[in-house]
Amino acid sequence: MTDNIENLILEHLPQLRNDIASLRTDMHEGFRDVKLRLGSVESAVVTVRRDAADQMGDVVRQQLRIDQLAERLERIERRLELTS
């Protein structure tokens, strides 16, 4: 009886090894895909952050220009004595 069980186990071991090897290959391929997709997401995040920083820089430049124009307008109004 014990020999039959051992033979049965020995018969199934190669198939189990093949199944495990197949699962390992599938996992590695899946991880490779996940790594590629994660790299794409990270790249997209960097692009979004760069765009946001550029937009903030544009806002700062516009505000600076508005402040300069406001100062010029105030000087003009004072010279023309338009302010009260």
N, CA, C and O atoms as a GROMACS GRO file, in nm:
protein
  336
    1MET      N    1   0.082  -0.119   0.000
    1MET     CA    2   0.000   0.000   0.000
    1MET      C    3   0.086   0.125   0.000
    1MET      O    4   0.059   0.220  -0.073
    2THR      N    5   0.191   0.124   0.083
    2THR     CA    6   0.280   0.239   0.091
    2THR      C    7   0.352   0.259  -0.041
    2THR      O    8   0.376   0.373  -0.081
    3ASP      N    9   0.387   0.149  -0.108
    3ASP     CA   10   0.454   0.162  -0.237
    3ASP      C   11   0.362   0.225  -0.340
    3ASP      O   12   0.406   0.306  -0.422
    4ASN      N   13   0.235   0.189  -0.336
    4ASN     CA   14   0.139   0.248  -0.430
    4ASN      C   15   0.126   0.399  -0.409
    4ASN      O   16   0.120   0.476  -0.505
    5ILE      N   17   0.123   0.438  -0.285
    5ILE     CA   18   0.112   0.581  -0.253
    5ILE      C   19   0.238   0.654  -0.299
    5ILE      O   20   0.230   0.763  -0.356
    6GLU      N   21   0.354   0.594  -0.274
    6GLU     CA   22   0.479   0.657  -0.317
    6GLU      C   23   0.485   0.666  -0.469
    6GLU      O   24   0.528   0.768  -0.523
    7ASN      N   25   0.443   0.562  -0.538
    7ASN     CA   26   0.443   0.565  -0.685
    7ASN      C   27   0.346   0.671  -0.737
    7ASN      O   28   0.375   0.742  -0.832
    8LEU      N   29   0.231   0.680  -0.673
    8LEU     CA   30   0.132   0.780  -0.714
    8LEU      C   31   0.188   0.921  -0.695
    8LEU      O   32   0.170   1.008  -0.781
    9ILE      N   33   0.256   0.944  -0.583
    9ILE     CA   34   0.317   1.075  -0.557
    9ILE      C   35   0.426   1.102  -0.659
    9ILE      O   36   0.434   1.213  -0.713
   10LEU      N   37   0.508   1.004  -0.686
   10LEU     CA   38   0.616   1.021  -0.783
   10LEU      C   39   0.561   1.046  -0.923
   10LEU      O   40   0.624   1.117  -1.002
   11GLU      N   41   0.447   0.992  -0.955
   11GLU     CA   42   0.386   1.016  -1.085
   11GLU      C   43   0.335   1.159  -1.097
   11GLU      O   44   0.340   1.219  -1.204
   12HIS      N   45   0.286   1.214  -0.988
   12HIS     CA   46   0.228   1.348  -0.991
   12HIS      C   47   0.333   1.460  -0.976
   12HIS      O   48   0.308   1.574  -1.017
   13LEU      N   49   0.447   1.428  -0.920
   13LEU     CA   50   0.549   1.531  -0.897
   13LEU      C   51   0.592   1.604  -1.024
   13LEU      O   52   0.598   1.727  -1.022
   14PRO      N   53   0.621   1.537  -1.134
   14PRO     CA   54   0.663   1.610  -1.255
   14PRO      C   55   0.555   1.707  -1.305
   14PRO      O   56   0.586   1.818  -1.348
   15GLN      N   57   0.430   1.664  -1.299
   15GLN     CA   58   0.322   1.753  -1.343
   15GLN      C   59   0.311   1.874  -1.251
   15GLN      O   60   0.290   1.986  -1.297
   16LEU      N   61   0.325   1.852  -1.120
   16LEU     CA   62   0.322   1.962  -1.026
   16LEU      C   63   0.438   2.059  -1.052
   16LEU      O   64   0.419   2.181  -1.047
   17ARG      N   65   0.556   2.005  -1.079
   17ARG     CA   66   0.671   2.091  -1.109
   17ARG      C   67   0.646   2.173  -1.235
   17ARG      O   68   0.678   2.292  -1.241
   18ASN      N   69   0.589   2.109  -1.336
   18ASN     CA   70   0.558   2.181  -1.460
   18ASN      C   71   0.454   2.291  -1.435
   18ASN      O   72   0.466   2.402  -1.488
   19ASP      N   73   0.354   2.259  -1.354
   19ASP     CA   74   0.251   2.359  -1.322
   19ASP      C   75   0.313   2.477  -1.247
   19ASP      O   76   0.281   2.593  -1.275
   20ILE      N   77   0.400   2.448  -1.152
   20ILE     CA   78   0.465   2.555  -1.076
   20ILE      C   79   0.554   2.639  -1.167
   20ILE      O   80   0.556   2.762  -1.156
   21ALA      N   81   0.628   2.573  -1.256
   21ALA     CA   82   0.713   2.647  -1.350
   21ALA      C   83   0.629   2.736  -1.440
   21ALA      O   84   0.667   2.850  -1.469
   22SER      N   85   0.516   2.685  -1.485
   22SER     CA   86   0.426   2.764  -1.569
   22SER      C   87   0.371   2.884  -1.493
   22SER      O   88   0.365   2.995  -1.547
   23LEU      N   89   0.330   2.862  -1.369
   23LEU     CA   90   0.280   2.972  -1.286
   23LEU      C   91   0.389   3.076  -1.262
   23LEU      O   92   0.362   3.196  -1.265
   24ARG      N   93   0.511   3.032  -1.240
   24ARG     CA   94   0.622   3.123  -1.217
   24ARG      C   95   0.646   3.209  -1.342
   24ARG      O   96   0.668   3.329  -1.331
   25THR      N   97   0.642   3.147  -1.459
   25THR     CA   98   0.660   3.220  -1.584
   25THR      C   99   0.548   3.323  -1.602
   25THR      O  100   0.574   3.437  -1.640
   26ASP      N  101   0.425   3.281  -1.575
   26ASP     CA  102   0.312   3.374  -1.586
   26ASP      C  103   0.326   3.492  -1.490
   26ASP      O  104   0.297   3.606  -1.525
   27MET      N  105   0.371   3.462  -1.368
   27MET     CA  106   0.390   3.568  -1.270
   27MET      C  107   0.496   3.667  -1.316
   27MET      O  108   0.478   3.788  -1.304
   28HIS      N  109   0.608   3.615  -1.368
   28HIS     CA  110   0.716   3.704  -1.413
   28HIS      C  111   0.668   3.792  -1.528
   28HIS      O  112   0.701   3.911  -1.533
   29GLU      N  113   0.591   3.735  -1.620
   29GLU     CA  114   0.538   3.815  -1.730
   29GLU      C  115   0.440   3.920  -1.678
   29GLU      O  116   0.440   4.034  -1.724
   30GLY      N  117   0.358   3.880  -1.581
   30GLY     CA  118   0.264   3.975  -1.522
   30GLY      C  119   0.336   4.087  -1.451
   30GLY      O  120   0.298   4.204  -1.463
   31PHE      N  121   0.441   4.054  -1.376
   31PHE     CA  122   0.519   4.156  -1.307
   31PHE      C  123   0.587   4.249  -1.406
   31PHE      O  124   0.595   4.370  -1.382
   32ARG      N  125   0.635   4.194  -1.517
   32ARG     CA  126   0.698   4.276  -1.619
   32ARG      C  127   0.598   4.377  -1.675
   32ARG      O  128   0.631   4.494  -1.694
   33ASP      N  129   0.476   4.331  -1.700
   33ASP     CA  130   0.371   4.422  -1.750
   33ASP      C  131   0.338   4.529  -1.646
   33ASP      O  132   0.321   4.646  -1.679
   34VAL      N  133   0.328   4.487  -1.519
   34VAL     CA  134   0.297   4.582  -1.413
   34VAL      C  135   0.408   4.686  -1.400
   34VAL      O  136   0.380   4.805  -1.382
   35LYS      N  137   0.533   4.644  -1.410
   35LYS     CA  138   0.645   4.737  -1.400
   35LYS      C  139   0.642   4.836  -1.516
   35LYS      O  140   0.665   4.956  -1.495
   36LEU      N  141   0.613   4.789  -1.636
   36LEU     CA  142   0.605   4.880  -1.751
   36LEU      C  143   0.492   4.981  -1.733
   36LEU      O  144   0.510   5.100  -1.758
   37ARG      N  145   0.378   4.933  -1.688
   37ARG     CA  146   0.264   5.024  -1.668
   37ARG      C  147   0.292   5.122  -1.555
   37ARG      O  148   0.255   5.239  -1.565
   38LEU      N  149   0.356   5.077  -1.449
   38LEU     CA  150   0.392   5.165  -1.338
   38LEU      C  151   0.490   5.272  -1.385
   38LEU      O  152   0.479   5.388  -1.346
   39GLY      N  153   0.585   5.233  -1.468
   39GLY     CA  154   0.678   5.331  -1.525
   39GLY      C  155   0.605   5.435  -1.607
   39GLY      O  156   0.639   5.553  -1.602
   40SER      N  157   0.505   5.393  -1.683
   40SER     CA  158   0.426   5.488  -1.762
   40SER      C  159   0.349   5.583  -1.671
   40SER      O  160   0.341   5.703  -1.699
   41VAL      N  161   0.293   5.531  -1.564
   41VAL     CA  162   0.219   5.615  -1.470
   41VAL      C  163   0.313   5.716  -1.404
   41VAL      O  164   0.279   5.833  -1.390
   42GLU      N  165   0.430   5.671  -1.362
   42GLU     CA  166   0.526   5.762  -1.300
   42GLU      C  167   0.567   5.872  -1.396
   42GLU      O  168   0.578   5.988  -1.358
   43SER      N  169   0.589   5.836  -1.521
   43SER     CA  170   0.625   5.934  -1.623
   43SER      C  171   0.513   6.036  -1.642
   43SER      O  172   0.539   6.156  -1.655
   44ALA      N  173   0.390   5.988  -1.644
   44ALA     CA  174   0.275   6.078  -1.659
   44ALA      C  175   0.263   6.173  -1.540
   44ALA      O  176   0.231   6.290  -1.556
   45VAL      N  177   0.289   6.122  -1.420
   45VAL     CA  178   0.282   6.206  -1.299
   45VAL      C  179   0.388   6.315  -1.306
   45VAL      O  180   0.361   6.430  -1.273
   46VAL      N  181   0.507   6.280  -1.350
   46VAL     CA  182   0.614   6.380  -1.364
   46VAL      C  183   0.572   6.487  -1.464
   46VAL      O  184   0.595   6.606  -1.441
   47THR      N  185   0.512   6.445  -1.574
   47THR     CA  186   0.467   6.540  -1.675
   47THR      C  187   0.360   6.633  -1.618
   47THR      O  188   0.363   6.754  -1.642
   48VAL      N  189   0.266   6.578  -1.545
   48VAL     CA  190   0.160   6.659  -1.485
   48VAL      C  191   0.219   6.758  -1.385
   48VAL      O  192   0.180   6.875  -1.384
   49ARG      N  193   0.313   6.713  -1.304
   49ARG     CA  194   0.376   6.804  -1.207
   49ARG      C  195   0.453   6.915  -1.278
   49ARG      O  196   0.449   7.031  -1.236
   50ARG      N  197   0.523   6.880  -1.386
   50ARG     CA  198   0.597   6.980  -1.461
   50ARG      C  199   0.501   7.082  -1.521
   50ARG      O  200   0.527   7.203  -1.518
   51ASP      N  201   0.391   7.033  -1.576
   51ASP     CA  202   0.291   7.124  -1.634
   51ASP      C  203   0.232   7.216  -1.527
   51ASP      O  204   0.212   7.335  -1.550
   52ALA      N  205   0.204   7.160  -1.410
   52ALA     CA  206   0.148   7.241  -1.301
   52ALA      C  207   0.248   7.348  -1.257
   52ALA      O  208   0.210   7.462  -1.231
   53ALA      N  209   0.375   7.311  -1.250
   53ALA     CA  210   0.477   7.408  -1.212
   53ALA      C  211   0.489   7.517  -1.318
   53ALA      O  212   0.504   7.635  -1.284
   54ASP      N  213   0.482   7.480  -1.445
   54ASP     CA  214   0.486   7.578  -1.553
   54ASP      C  215   0.367   7.673  -1.544
   54ASP      O  216   0.381   7.794  -1.563
   55GLN      N  217   0.250   7.618  -1.516
   55GLN     CA  218   0.131   7.703  -1.503
   55GLN      C  219   0.144   7.798  -1.384
   55GLN      O  220   0.104   7.914  -1.393
   56MET      N  221   0.199   7.749  -1.275
   56MET     CA  222   0.217   7.836  -1.159
   56MET      C  223   0.316   7.946  -1.193
   56MET      O  224   0.298   8.060  -1.151
   57GLY      N  225   0.420   7.914  -1.266
   57GLY     CA  226   0.515   8.015  -1.310
   57GLY      C  227   0.447   8.120  -1.397
   57GLY      O  228   0.476   8.239  -1.385
   58ASP      N  229   0.359   8.076  -1.485
   58ASP     CA  230   0.283   8.170  -1.569
   58ASP      C  231   0.197   8.262  -1.484
   58ASP      O  232   0.189   8.382  -1.509
   59VAL      N  233   0.132   8.206  -1.384
   59VAL     CA  234   0.047   8.285  -1.295
   59VAL      C  235   0.131   8.389  -1.221
   59VAL      O  236   0.090   8.504  -1.208
   60VAL      N  237   0.246   8.349  -1.173
   60VAL     CA  238   0.334   8.441  -1.100
   60VAL      C  239   0.379   8.554  -1.192
   60VAL      O  240   0.379   8.671  -1.153
   61ARG      N  241   0.419   8.518  -1.315
   61ARG     CA  242   0.461   8.622  -1.410
   61ARG      C  243   0.347   8.717  -1.442
   61ARG      O  244   0.368   8.838  -1.452
   62GLN      N  245   0.228   8.664  -1.460
   62GLN     CA  246   0.112   8.751  -1.488
   62GLN      C  247   0.083   8.843  -1.370
   62GLN      O  248   0.054   8.961  -1.390
   63GLN      N  249   0.090   8.790  -1.250
   63GLN     CA  250   0.064   8.872  -1.132
   63GLN      C  251   0.168   8.982  -1.118
   63GLN      O  252   0.136   9.096  -1.084
   64LEU      N  253   0.293   8.948  -1.146
   64LEU     CA  254   0.399   9.048  -1.141
   64LEU      C  255   0.372   9.159  -1.243
   64LEU      O  256   0.388   9.277  -1.212
   65ARG      N  257   0.333   9.119  -1.362
   65ARG     CA  258   0.303   9.218  -1.467
   65ARG      C  259   0.182   9.305  -1.427
   65ARG      O  260   0.183   9.426  -1.450
   66ILE      N  261   0.082   9.244  -1.369
   66ILE     CA  262  -0.036   9.321  -1.322
   66ILE      C  263   0.007   9.420  -1.215
   66ILE      O  264  -0.037   9.535  -1.217
   67ASP      N  265   0.091   9.377  -1.122
   67ASP     CA  266   0.139   9.468  -1.016
   67ASP      C  267   0.216   9.585  -1.076
   67ASP      O  268   0.200   9.699  -1.033
   68GLN      N  269   0.301   9.557  -1.176
   68GLN     CA  270   0.376   9.664  -1.241
   68GLN      C  271   0.283   9.763  -1.310
   68GLN      O  272   0.303   9.884  -1.302
   69LEU      N  273   0.183   9.711  -1.378
   69LEU     CA  274   0.087   9.798  -1.446
   69LEU      C  275   0.007   9.881  -1.346
   69LEU      O  276  -0.022   9.998  -1.371
   70ALA      N  277  -0.028   9.821  -1.233
   70ALA     CA  278  -0.102   9.894  -1.129
   70ALA      C  279  -0.016  10.007  -1.074
   70ALA      O  280  -0.067  10.117  -1.052
   71GLU      N  281   0.111   9.983  -1.053
   71GLU     CA  282   0.201  10.088  -1.005
   71GLU      C  283   0.211  10.201  -1.108
   71GLU      O  284   0.206  10.318  -1.072
   72ARG      N  285   0.226  10.165  -1.234
   72ARG     CA  286   0.234  10.268  -1.339
   72ARG      C  287   0.106  10.349  -1.344
   72ARG      O  288   0.110  10.472  -1.358
   73LEU      N  289  -0.008  10.283  -1.333
   73LEU     CA  290  -0.136  10.352  -1.336
   73LEU      C  291  -0.149  10.449  -1.218
   73LEU      O  292  -0.197  10.561  -1.234
   74GLU      N  293  -0.106  10.404  -1.101
   74GLU     CA  294  -0.111  10.491  -0.984
   74GLU      C  295  -0.022  10.614  -1.003
   74GLU      O  296  -0.062  10.726  -0.969
   75ARG      N  297   0.098  10.595  -1.059
   75ARG     CA  298   0.187  10.709  -1.085
   75ARG      C  299   0.124  10.807  -1.184
   75ARG      O  300   0.131  10.928  -1.167
   76ILE      N  301   0.064  10.752  -1.288
   76ILE     CA  302  -0.002  10.838  -1.389
   76ILE      C  303  -0.116  10.916  -1.325
   76ILE      O  304  -0.130  11.036  -1.348
   77GLU      N  305  -0.196  10.848  -1.245
   77GLU     CA  306  -0.309  10.916  -1.179
   77GLU      C  307  -0.259  11.026  -1.086
   77GLU      O  308  -0.319  11.134  -1.078
   78ARG      N  309  -0.150  11.000  -1.014
   78ARG     CA  310  -0.094  11.104  -0.925
   78ARG      C  311  -0.044  11.223  -1.004
   78ARG      O  312  -0.069  11.338  -0.967
   79ARG      N  313   0.027  11.196  -1.115
   79ARG     CA  314   0.079  11.306  -1.197
   79ARG      C  315  -0.033  11.390  -1.257
   79ARG      O  316  -0.022  11.513  -1.268
   80LEU      N  317  -0.140  11.321  -1.294
   80LEU     CA  318  -0.252  11.395  -1.352
   80LEU      C  319  -0.349  11.445  -1.246
   80LEU      O  320  -0.451  11.507  -1.276
   81GLU      N  321  -0.316  11.418  -1.122
   81GLU     CA  322  -0.397  11.458  -1.009
   81GLU      C  323  -0.540  11.408  -1.021
   81GLU      O  324  -0.636  11.481  -0.996
   82LEU      N  325  -0.551  11.280  -1.059
   82LEU     CA  326  -0.683  11.217  -1.073
   82LEU      C  327  -0.726  11.142  -0.947
   82LEU      O  328  -0.842  11.103  -0.935
   83THR      N  329  -0.636  11.124  -0.856
   83THR     CA  330  -0.670  11.051  -0.733
   83THR      C  331  -0.717  11.149  -0.628
   83THR      O  332  -0.677  11.266  -0.627
   84SER      N  333  -0.801  11.101  -0.540
   84SER     CA  334  -0.852  11.191  -0.437
   84SER      C  335  -0.782  11.172  -0.306
   84SER      O  336  -0.814  11.241  -0.209
   0.00000   0.00000   0.00000
